[in-house]
């Protein structure tokens, strides 16, 4: 079968290869497993971080990719949950079943590390890690859901505790997690505002339900945001950037407000000042989520007919480098997808 693996290079600056290879089709080795025919896969910034060498655990030769949708081709053992022919999305990590505080076991995301990923024509998964793909989603949309959807779900609901009527700021709109966080908050009845360095992305977010947004490169962008809310404070900030934005968040949030930090696209460090302490502002780290949360997220998406925003779709694993170039440029609005099946619902 065809697959994309991470291959070590000695380039300076570091940029490892995402190499297309032909390898044996995987086989089922124990009861409770399923073999999938992969229909579509999606990219995350994580794959770019693996190639640039900044991701903490990289296993060279491992199949890349955490996001995929496919149909079950074979099941080993008896299963009341799934059957051959079911269209399913893959839980993008292992080692975390239900504990809301964090993983119960050794935890890692699939792809490019200890566990092989889904950037391949076939994939073996535990049946417990497969969930019925919502019927209203195309294959491209379903492939775009797992990692970003799980990360956004935990950030918005488990950690942010977003409720109807609250004011929520989502930073860096345009990426997969931020986009799904926007859609989740809108579906929950929150008043959502966004920021971005791209005015076009802000306008697209407004089309999807945001109340408004500001360009964070503008002078006093936080004051502009306060004008949009007519001076009302924010209850929650969902942030994937890190860096200096935390200083502005302390001014924007109500007493006892919550900052949920799920990423570090701008900087590894944040500035949490005594101003935030005195105002009882909480910073809550949030990364990925449990299998239980994943199931909740998929059910919510199905109930509210939420559609992940897909920026671009290419045909075949051979097109992976084109998608990586878009990630490097940062020009996408939504997810980047590879279609592996001619009959995929795209």
C-alpha positions as CSV (number, residue, x, y, z in Angstrom):
1,X,0.0,0.0,0.0
2,X,1.0,3.6,-0.4
3,X,1.8,5.6,2.8
4,X,3.6,8.8,3.8
5,X,6.4,8.4,6.4
6,X,8.6,10.9,8.1
7,X,12.2,10.5,7.0
8,X,15.2,12.1,8.8
9,X,17.2,14.7,6.9
10,X,20.2,16.8,7.7
11,X,18.8,20.0,6.2
12,X,19.5,23.3,7.9
13,X,17.1,24.6,9.1
14,X,15.6,21.3,9.9
15,X,12.9,20.1,7.6
16,X,12.5,16.3,7.5
17,X,11.0,14.5,4.4
18,X,7.4,13.4,4.2
19,X,8.2,10.5,1.9
20,X,5.7,8.5,-0.2
21,X,6.5,4.8,0.1
22,X,5.1,1.4,-0.8
23,X,4.8,-0.9,2.2
24,X,2.9,-4.1,3.0
25,X,-0.7,-3.7,3.8
26,X,-1.2,-4.1,7.6
27,X,-3.0,-7.2,9.0
28,X,-5.3,-7.7,12.0
29,X,-3.4,-9.5,14.8
30,X,-5.9,-9.6,17.7
31,X,-9.6,-9.6,18.5
32,X,-11.1,-6.1,18.7
33,X,-9.3,-4.7,15.7
34,X,-10.6,-3.4,12.4
35,X,-8.9,-2.8,9.1
36,X,-10.0,0.4,7.4
37,X,-9.9,1.4,3.8
38,X,-8.9,5.1,4.2
39,X,-11.0,7.5,2.1
40,X,-9.6,10.9,3.1
41,X,-7.0,12.3,5.5
42,X,-6.4,15.8,6.8
43,X,-3.5,17.9,7.9
44,X,-2.7,19.6,11.2
45,X,0.1,22.0,12.2
46,X,1.5,19.0,14.1
47,X,2.7,17.4,10.8
48,X,4.6,20.6,10.0
49,X,6.1,20.7,13.6
50,X,7.3,17.1,13.0
51,X,9.0,18.0,9.8
52,X,10.7,21.1,11.4
53,X,11.9,19.0,14.3
54,X,10.2,20.9,17.1
55,X,7.7,18.1,17.9
56,X,8.8,16.4,21.1
57,X,8.5,12.7,20.0
58,X,9.4,11.8,16.5
59,X,9.9,8.2,15.3
60,X,11.5,8.2,11.9
61,X,10.0,5.8,9.5
62,X,6.6,6.1,11.2
63,X,3.5,6.7,9.0
64,X,2.3,10.3,9.5
65,X,-1.1,11.8,10.0
66,X,-3.7,11.8,12.8
67,X,-6.9,12.7,10.9
68,X,-8.7,10.2,8.7
69,X,-12.0,8.7,7.7
70,X,-12.6,5.4,6.0
71,X,-14.8,2.3,5.8
72,X,-14.3,-0.9,7.8
73,X,-13.0,-3.6,5.4
74,X,-12.4,-6.3,8.0
75,X,-13.1,-7.0,11.7
76,X,-11.3,-9.5,13.9
77,X,-13.5,-11.1,16.6
78,X,-17.1,-10.3,17.4
79,X,-18.3,-6.7,17.6
80,X,-21.7,-5.2,18.5
81,X,-20.4,-1.7,17.9
82,X,-19.2,-1.8,14.2
83,X,-19.5,-3.9,11.1
84,X,-17.9,-4.2,7.8
85,X,-18.9,-1.3,5.5
86,X,-19.4,1.2,8.3
87,X,-18.0,4.7,7.6
88,X,-16.0,5.8,10.6
89,X,-13.6,8.4,11.9
90,X,-10.5,7.5,13.9
91,X,-9.8,8.6,17.5
92,X,-6.5,10.4,16.9
93,X,-4.7,9.4,20.0
94,X,-4.2,6.5,22.5
95,X,-3.8,6.2,26.3
96,X,-6.7,8.5,27.4
97,X,-10.1,6.9,28.1
98,X,-12.2,9.1,30.3
99,X,-10.5,11.0,33.1
100,X,-11.3,14.7,32.6
101,X,-8.0,15.7,34.3
102,X,-5.7,14.0,31.8
103,X,-4.5,10.7,30.4
104,X,-4.6,7.6,32.6
105,X,-1.9,5.8,30.6
106,X,1.1,6.5,28.4
107,X,-0.4,9.0,25.9
108,X,0.5,9.9,22.4
109,X,-1.1,11.1,19.2
110,X,-1.0,8.7,16.3
111,X,1.2,9.4,13.3
112,X,4.9,10.2,13.1
113,X,5.6,8.8,16.6
114,X,5.2,5.5,18.5
115,X,1.9,4.6,16.8
116,X,1.5,4.7,13.0
117,X,-0.8,7.3,11.5
118,X,-3.5,7.4,8.8
119,X,-1.6,8.9,5.9
120,X,-1.9,5.5,4.1
121,X,-4.3,3.6,2.0
122,X,-5.2,1.2,4.9
123,X,-5.1,1.5,8.7
124,X,-5.5,-0.9,11.6
125,X,-7.4,0.5,14.6
126,X,-9.0,-0.8,17.8
127,X,-12.7,-1.0,17.4
128,X,-13.1,1.2,20.6
129,X,-11.2,3.9,18.8
130,X,-13.7,4.1,15.9
131,X,-16.8,6.3,15.8
132,X,-19.5,6.5,13.2
133,X,-18.9,9.4,10.9
134,X,-21.8,11.8,11.0
135,X,-24.0,11.2,8.0
136,X,-24.2,14.9,7.0
137,X,-20.5,15.2,6.5
138,X,-18.6,14.5,3.3
139,X,-15.5,12.4,3.5
140,X,-13.4,15.5,3.3
141,X,-15.3,17.1,6.2
142,X,-15.2,14.0,8.3
143,X,-11.5,13.7,7.8
144,X,-11.1,17.3,9.0
145,X,-12.9,16.5,12.2
146,X,-10.9,14.3,14.6
147,X,-7.9,16.1,16.1
148,X,-9.1,19.7,15.7
149,X,-12.6,18.7,16.8
150,X,-11.4,16.9,19.9
151,X,-9.0,19.7,20.8
152,X,-11.7,22.4,20.3
153,X,-14.3,20.4,22.2
154,X,-12.1,20.0,25.3
155,X,-11.0,23.7,25.2
156,X,-14.5,25.0,24.7
157,X,-16.6,22.8,27.0
158,X,-14.4,20.8,29.4
159,X,-12.0,23.6,30.2
160,X,-13.7,26.8,29.1
161,X,-17.2,25.7,30.3
162,X,-18.7,27.9,27.6
163,X,-22.5,28.4,28.0
164,X,-25.3,30.2,26.2
165,X,-25.1,34.0,26.4
166,X,-21.4,34.2,27.3
167,X,-18.9,36.4,25.5
168,X,-16.1,34.3,24.0
169,X,-12.9,35.4,22.2
170,X,-11.3,32.9,19.9
171,X,-7.8,34.0,18.7
172,X,-6.0,33.2,15.5
173,X,-9.1,32.4,13.5
174,X,-8.5,30.4,10.4
175,X,-6.8,27.2,11.7
176,X,-8.7,24.0,12.2
177,X,-9.1,24.1,16.0
178,X,-10.1,27.8,16.1
179,X,-12.7,27.2,13.3
180,X,-14.3,24.3,15.1
181,X,-14.2,26.2,18.4
182,X,-16.1,29.0,16.7
183,X,-18.7,26.6,15.4
184,X,-19.1,24.8,18.7
185,X,-19.5,28.1,20.6
186,X,-22.1,29.4,18.1
187,X,-24.0,26.2,18.4
188,X,-24.0,26.5,22.2
189,X,-25.5,30.0,21.9
190,X,-22.4,32.0,22.9
191,X,-21.5,35.4,21.6
192,X,-18.3,34.8,19.7
193,X,-15.6,37.3,18.7
194,X,-12.4,36.6,16.9
195,X,-9.0,38.0,16.0
196,X,-6.6,37.4,13.2
197,X,-3.8,39.1,11.2
198,X,-6.0,38.6,8.1
199,X,-9.1,40.8,7.6
200,X,-10.5,38.3,5.1
201,X,-10.4,35.5,7.6
202,X,-12.3,37.7,10.1
203,X,-15.0,38.4,7.5
204,X,-15.3,34.6,6.8
205,X,-15.7,34.0,10.5
206,X,-18.5,36.5,10.7
207,X,-20.2,34.6,7.9
208,X,-20.0,31.5,10.1
209,X,-21.6,33.1,13.1
210,X,-19.0,35.3,14.8
211,X,-20.4,38.6,16.1
212,X,-17.3,40.5,15.0
213,X,-13.5,40.5,15.0
214,X,-10.4,42.6,15.0
215,X,-6.9,42.5,13.4
216,X,-4.4,41.9,16.2
217,X,-1.7,43.7,14.2
218,X,-3.6,46.9,14.6
219,X,-2.7,49.4,17.4
220,X,-4.8,48.9,20.5
221,X,-6.7,45.9,19.0
222,X,-8.0,45.0,22.5
223,X,-9.7,48.4,22.8
224,X,-11.3,47.9,19.3
225,X,-12.6,44.6,20.6
226,X,-14.1,46.2,23.7
227,X,-15.9,48.7,21.4
228,X,-17.5,45.8,19.6
229,X,-18.9,44.4,22.8
230,X,-19.9,47.9,24.0
231,X,-17.7,47.5,26.9
232,X,-19.0,44.1,28.1
233,X,-16.1,41.9,29.3
234,X,-15.4,38.4,28.0
235,X,-16.1,35.3,30.0
236,X,-13.7,33.0,28.1
237,X,-10.7,33.3,25.8
238,X,-9.8,30.3,23.6
239,X,-6.2,30.8,22.6
240,X,-3.9,28.7,20.4
241,X,-1.1,31.2,20.0
242,X,0.6,32.0,23.3
243,X,3.0,34.9,23.5
244,X,2.1,38.5,24.3
245,X,-1.6,38.2,23.8
246,X,-2.1,37.2,27.4
247,X,-1.5,40.8,28.6
248,X,-4.5,41.9,26.5
249,X,-6.6,39.0,27.7
250,X,-6.3,40.2,31.3
251,X,-7.8,43.5,30.4
252,X,-10.6,42.0,28.3
253,X,-11.8,39.3,30.7
254,X,-14.3,39.7,33.5
255,X,-13.3,39.1,37.1
256,X,-12.7,35.4,37.4
257,X,-12.6,34.9,33.6
258,X,-11.0,31.9,32.0
259,X,-8.1,31.7,29.5
260,X,-7.9,28.3,27.8
261,X,-4.5,27.8,26.1
262,X,-4.3,24.9,23.7
263,X,-1.4,25.8,21.5
264,X,1.8,27.8,20.9
265,X,1.9,28.9,17.3
266,X,3.4,32.3,18.2
267,X,5.6,31.6,21.2
268,X,6.3,28.8,23.7
269,X,5.9,31.2,26.6
270,X,3.1,33.4,27.9
271,X,3.1,36.4,30.3
272,X,0.8,35.8,33.2
273,X,1.0,38.9,35.4
274,X,-0.1,39.9,38.9
275,X,-2.9,41.9,37.2
276,X,-4.4,38.6,36.2
277,X,-3.8,37.1,39.6
278,X,-5.5,40.0,41.4
279,X,-8.5,39.7,39.0
280,X,-8.8,35.9,39.7
281,X,-8.3,35.1,36.0
282,X,-7.6,31.4,35.5
283,X,-5.3,30.0,32.8
284,X,-6.2,26.4,31.9
285,X,-4.0,24.3,29.7
286,X,-5.9,22.1,27.3
287,X,-4.4,19.5,24.9
288,X,-6.4,17.1,22.8
289,X,-8.9,15.0,25.0
290,X,-10.1,11.6,26.0
291,X,-11.9,9.0,24.0
292,X,-15.1,9.8,26.0
293,X,-14.8,13.5,25.0
294,X,-14.2,12.4,21.4
295,X,-17.5,10.5,21.5
296,X,-19.3,13.6,23.0
297,X,-17.8,15.8,20.3
298,X,-18.9,13.5,17.4
299,X,-22.4,13.3,18.8
300,X,-22.6,17.1,19.2
301,X,-21.4,17.6,15.6
302,X,-24.1,15.1,14.3
303,X,-26.9,16.7,16.5
304,X,-26.1,20.3,15.4
305,X,-25.2,19.4,11.8
306,X,-21.8,21.2,12.2
307,X,-19.5,21.1,9.2
308,X,-15.8,21.6,9.6
309,X,-14.5,24.2,7.2
310,X,-12.3,22.6,4.5
311,X,-10.0,25.0,2.8
312,X,-8.7,22.8,0.0
313,X,-8.8,19.2,-1.2
314,X,-6.2,17.4,-3.3
315,X,-6.3,14.0,-4.9
316,X,-4.0,11.3,-3.6
317,X,-1.2,11.0,-1.2
318,X,1.1,12.1,-4.0
319,X,-0.2,15.7,-3.4
320,X,0.9,15.9,0.2
321,X,3.8,18.3,-0.5
322,X,1.4,20.8,-2.0
323,X,-0.6,20.8,1.3
324,X,2.6,21.2,3.3
325,X,3.5,24.3,1.2
326,X,0.1,25.9,2.1
327,X,0.7,25.1,5.8
328,X,4.1,26.8,5.7
329,X,2.6,29.9,4.0
330,X,-0.2,30.0,6.6
331,X,-2.8,31.0,3.9
332,X,-5.5,28.4,4.7
333,X,-8.9,29.1,6.2
334,X,-9.9,25.7,7.6
335,X,-8.5,22.3,7.0
336,X,-6.4,20.8,4.2
337,X,-7.4,17.4,2.9
338,X,-6.2,14.6,0.7
339,X,-8.8,12.4,-1.0
340,X,-7.7,8.8,-1.4
341,X,-10.9,7.4,-3.1
342,X,-12.4,8.3,-6.4
343,X,-15.8,7.5,-5.0
344,X,-15.3,9.6,-1.8
345,X,-18.1,11.9,-0.9
346,X,-16.3,15.2,-1.5
